[in-house]
C-alpha cells in the first residue's frame, strides 16, 4: 500500500469514526442536554454546540498526545545519556586493572603485524 492510499484510508476511517460519534451523540441527546446560562439549547444550535465540543475535545487530545510524546522522547534521551555516563564511569573505574592486559595485547599486535 502506498503512502497516498494509506493516508486516504486513514482519513476516511477517522472521518467515519467522527461521523459515528456525532450520530451517536445526536441520537442519545435529551432536549436539555446542552445548557448555557441555565437555559437549554434545542435543535440545530444544540447539535452545532455538541459538534463544536467534540472538535475542541479532539484538538485538545491531539495536543495532549503531542506533548506526551515530546516528554517521553526527552526522558528517553536523558536515560540514554545517563546509561552512557554510567557505562563510561564503569570503564574508567576498571581501566587500571585492564592496563597490563592492554599493554600485552598492544605489544603482541605490534610484533605480529605484517610488514
C-alpha positions in Angstrom: 0.0 0.0 0.0 1.5 3.4 -1.0 1.6 6.3 1.3 -1.2 8.2 -0.6 -3.6 5.2 -0.3 -2.7 4.8 3.3 -3.3 8.5 4.0 -6.7 8.3 2.2 -7.7 5.1 4.2 -6.7 6.8 7.4 -8.6 10.0 6.6 -11.7 8.0 5.6 -11.6 5.9 8.8 -11.1 8.9 11.0 -14.0 10.8 9.3 -16.2 7.7 9.6 -15.4 7.4 13.3 -16.1 11.1 13.8 -19.4 10.8 11.9 -20.5 7.8 14.0 -19.7 9.6 17.2 -21.7 12.7 16.1 -24.6 10.5 15.1 -24.5 8.7 18.5 -24.3 11.9 20.4 -27.2 13.4 18.3 -29.5 10.4 18.9 -28.6 9.9 22.5 -29.1 13.6 23.5 -32.0 14.8 25.5 -33.6 18.1 24.6 -32.0 19.7 27.7 -28.5 18.0 27.4 -26.8 21.3 26.5 -27.4 24.1 29.0 -26.0 27.6 28.6 -26.6 30.2 31.3 -29.2 27.9 32.8 -31.3 27.6 29.7 -31.4 24.5 27.5 -30.3 24.9 23.9 -32.5 22.9 21.4 -32.4 22.0 17.7 -29.6 22.7 15.3 -27.9 25.1 17.7 -27.6 22.4 20.3 -26.2 20.0 17.7 -23.7 22.6 16.5 -22.5 23.2 20.0 -22.2 19.5 20.6 -20.1 19.1 17.4 -18.0 22.1 18.4 -17.4 20.5 21.8 -16.3 17.2 20.1 -14.0 19.1 17.7 -12.4 21.0 20.6 -12.0 17.8 22.6 -10.3 16.1 19.6 -7.9 19.1 19.2 -7.1 19.1 22.9 -6.5 15.3 22.8 -4.2 15.7 19.8 -2.1 18.4 21.5 -2.0 16.4 24.8 -0.7 13.4 23.0 1.8 15.5 21.2 3.1 17.0 24.5 3.2 13.5 26.0 5.2 12.2 23.1 7.7 15.1 23.4 8.1 14.5 27.1 8.6 10.8 26.6 11.2 11.5 23.9 13.1 13.9 26.2 13.0 11.4 29.1 14.4 8.6 26.8 17.2 10.8 25.6 18.1 11.7 29.2 18.0 8.0 30.2 20.3 7.1 27.2 22.7 9.8 28.2 22.6 8.6 31.9 23.3 5.0 30.7 26.3 6.2 28.6 27.7 8.1 31.6 27.4 5.1 33.9 29.0 2.8 31.3 31.8 5.3 30.8 32.3 5.6 34.6 32.5 1.9 35.0 35.0 1.6 32.1 37.2 4.4 33.7 37.0 2.6 37.0 38.2 -0.8 35.6 40.8 0.8 33.3 43.7 0.5 35.8 43.0 -3.2 36.1 42.9 -3.7 32.3 46.1 -1.6 31.6 48.5 -4.5 31.8 46.3 -6.7 29.6 46.0 -3.8 27.0 49.8 -3.4 27.0 50.4 -7.1 26.4 47.8 -7.1 23.5 49.4 -4.0 22.0 52.9 -5.5 22.1 51.6 -8.7 20.6 49.8 -6.8 17.8 53.0 -4.8 17.1 55.1 -7.9 16.8 52.6 -9.9 14.8 51.6 -7.2 12.2 52.6 -7.6 8.6 55.4 -5.5 7.2 
